Amino acid sequence: MPQIFHRSTNTLSKVSLAGILLLVGGLIGLAMLLGRSSYVTRAQEYVEQPVQFSHLHHVLDDGIDCRYCHTSVETCHGRVDQMPLMKQENSLQMEWCVNCHRNPQNYVRPREEVFTMGYRPSEDQATLGARLVDAYKIKPSTDCSTCHR
């Protein structure tokens, strides 16, 4: 019985399947990369406010505590005293938060320095952070219910 398809058809079908799998994988990777981009997370983007005001003025000049307007900000969102308008400094994606929860010794400060905008540790942050984690009995949790209640 004669062959219906040429011998190269098998190779062509294998290459086509591999190409389709690579294309699908690439599209998934591209979607994941796009999801982390500042275009989607709006990091470094100015946020329109109903009343325009300057964090620089309210925080640095007037000394207003961040918690007056924002109830859950404890050393998380960057140097707001240097933000002229409302600007989202970080991605605020879950991995950004979880990184601090996994490694609090890299970020923890003495309690009296939590809202000091220009804070610089008096010693190596890793050494100071490890001591403060012990002293404050910080038990880092990455359990979902820590934030999602």
C-alpha positions as CSV (number, residue, x, y, z in Angstrom):
1,M,0.0,0.0,0.0
2,P,1.5,3.3,-1.0
3,Q,2.1,6.1,1.6
4,I,-0.5,8.9,1.6
5,F,1.7,11.6,3.2
6,H,5.3,12.5,2.6
7,R,7.9,11.3,5.2
8,S,8.6,15.0,6.2
9,T,5.0,15.3,7.4
10,N,5.8,13.6,10.7
11,T,8.7,16.0,11.4
12,L,6.5,19.0,10.4
13,S,3.7,17.9,12.8
14,K,6.2,17.5,15.7
15,V,7.8,20.9,15.0
16,S,4.3,22.4,14.8
17,L,3.2,20.9,18.1
18,A,6.4,22.1,19.8
19,G,5.9,25.6,18.3
20,I,2.3,25.8,19.6
21,L,3.4,24.7,23.1
22,L,6.2,27.3,23.1
23,L,3.8,30.0,21.8
24,V,1.2,29.2,24.5
25,G,4.0,29.2,27.2
26,G,5.3,32.5,25.9
27,L,1.9,34.1,26.0
28,I,1.3,32.9,29.6
29,G,4.8,34.3,30.6
30,L,4.0,37.6,28.9
31,A,0.7,37.8,30.7
32,M,2.5,37.2,34.0
33,L,5.1,39.8,33.2
34,L,2.5,42.3,32.2
35,G,0.6,41.7,35.4
36,R,3.7,42.7,37.4
37,S,4.4,45.8,35.4
38,S,3.8,49.3,36.7
39,Y,1.2,49.7,33.9
40,V,-1.0,47.3,35.7
41,T,0.0,47.9,39.4
42,R,0.0,51.7,38.9
43,A,3.3,52.0,40.8
44,Q,5.0,55.4,40.4
45,E,1.7,56.8,39.1
46,Y,0.0,59.9,40.5
47,V,-3.5,59.2,41.9
48,E,-6.1,61.9,41.3
49,Q,-7.5,63.1,44.6
50,P,-10.8,64.9,45.2
51,V,-8.8,67.6,47.0
52,Q,-5.2,68.0,45.9
53,F,-2.8,68.3,48.8
54,S,0.9,67.8,49.4
55,H,2.2,65.0,51.7
56,L,5.4,67.1,51.9
57,H,3.5,69.9,53.5
58,H,1.2,67.9,55.8
59,V,3.9,65.4,57.0
60,L,7.1,67.4,57.0
61,D,5.9,71.0,57.7
62,D,2.8,70.3,59.8
63,G,4.0,67.0,61.4
64,I,0.6,65.3,60.9
65,D,0.8,61.6,61.7
66,C,0.0,59.3,58.7
67,R,-2.5,57.4,60.8
68,Y,-4.7,60.5,60.9
69,C,-5.9,59.7,57.4
70,H,-4.5,56.2,56.8
71,T,-5.4,53.7,59.5
72,S,-3.1,50.9,58.7
73,V,0.2,52.4,57.6
74,E,3.2,51.2,59.7
75,T,6.4,51.8,57.8
76,C,5.1,50.4,54.5
77,H,4.7,53.0,51.8
78,G,8.0,54.8,51.4
79,R,9.0,58.4,52.0
80,V,5.6,60.2,51.9
81,D,7.3,63.4,53.1
82,Q,9.0,63.6,49.7
83,M,5.8,63.0,47.7
84,P,4.5,66.3,46.4
85,L,1.1,64.8,45.4
86,M,-0.6,61.5,46.0
87,K,1.6,59.0,44.3
88,Q,1.6,55.2,44.7
89,E,5.2,54.4,45.4
90,N,5.2,50.6,45.4
91,S,3.3,48.0,43.5
92,L,1.3,47.0,46.5
93,Q,1.1,43.5,45.2
94,M,0.9,40.7,47.7
95,E,4.5,39.6,47.1
96,W,5.6,43.1,48.2
97,C,3.8,42.7,51.5
98,V,4.8,39.1,52.0
99,N,8.5,39.9,51.6
100,C,8.4,42.1,54.7
101,H,6.4,39.5,56.6
102,R,8.9,36.8,55.7
103,N,11.9,39.0,56.6
104,P,10.9,41.5,59.3
105,Q,14.5,41.9,60.5
106,N,15.2,43.7,57.2
107,Y,12.6,46.3,57.9
108,V,11.7,46.6,61.6
109,R,12.6,49.8,63.4
110,P,12.6,50.9,67.0
111,R,9.0,51.9,67.8
112,E,9.8,55.5,68.4
113,E,11.3,55.7,64.9
114,V,8.3,54.1,63.0
115,F,7.2,57.5,61.5
116,T,10.6,59.1,61.2
117,M,10.8,59.7,57.4
118,G,14.6,60.0,57.1
119,Y,15.3,57.2,59.5
120,R,18.8,55.6,59.3
121,P,19.6,52.7,61.6
122,S,22.3,53.4,64.2
123,E,23.9,50.1,63.4
124,D,23.7,47.3,60.8
125,Q,20.0,46.7,60.0
126,A,20.3,42.9,60.1
127,T,21.8,43.0,63.6
128,L,19.4,45.7,64.9
129,G,16.5,44.0,63.2
130,A,17.2,40.6,64.6
131,R,17.4,42.2,68.1
132,L,14.2,44.1,67.7
133,V,12.3,41.0,66.3
134,D,13.3,39.2,69.6
135,A,12.6,42.2,71.8
136,Y,9.2,43.0,70.3
137,K,8.3,39.3,70.1
138,I,7.5,39.6,66.4
139,K,6.2,36.3,65.0
140,P,6.2,36.8,61.2
141,S,3.2,35.1,59.6
142,T,2.5,34.5,56.0
143,D,-0.8,32.8,56.6
144,C,-3.4,34.3,54.3
145,S,-5.7,35.2,57.2
146,T,-3.0,37.6,58.5
147,C,-4.2,40.2,56.0
148,H,-7.2,38.7,54.4
149,R,-9.8,38.5,57.1
